[in-house]
Amino acid sequence: MKRHCLTLDLKNDPELIEAYENHHKQMWPEISKSIMDSGILSMQIFRWETRLFMIMETSDEFSFEKKAELDRNNSKVQEWEKLMWQYQEALPGAKPGEKWQLTKLIFNFNG
């Protein structure tokens, strides 16, 4: 199993943030299925102010390239991503159209 942490910002608008959170409370079943089909075993999204942190645990076979290909070929995922982009804001330094940015593990404590 592998773990990945990604980050992204939301637009600084309380109503948009509330709507974004509500969408995730009622996520479309096709999106849940696409997540599972790509090899993601668990996923959590945390928020502090406008900053989001996503933690994913994946199968050893998971790859971001394969996930991106599956997503490109799934019209429901494309519809969801277009909807989410209304609430999301790219991080400084992200390339045009890039959303979630993979973070680098810099400390790991196992007691």
Secondary structure by P-SEA (a helix, b strand, c coil): cbbbbbbbcccccaaaaaaaaaaaaaccaaaaaaaaaacccbbbbbbcccbbbbbbbbcccccaaaaaaaaaacaaaaaaaaaaaacccccccccccccbbbbbbcccccc
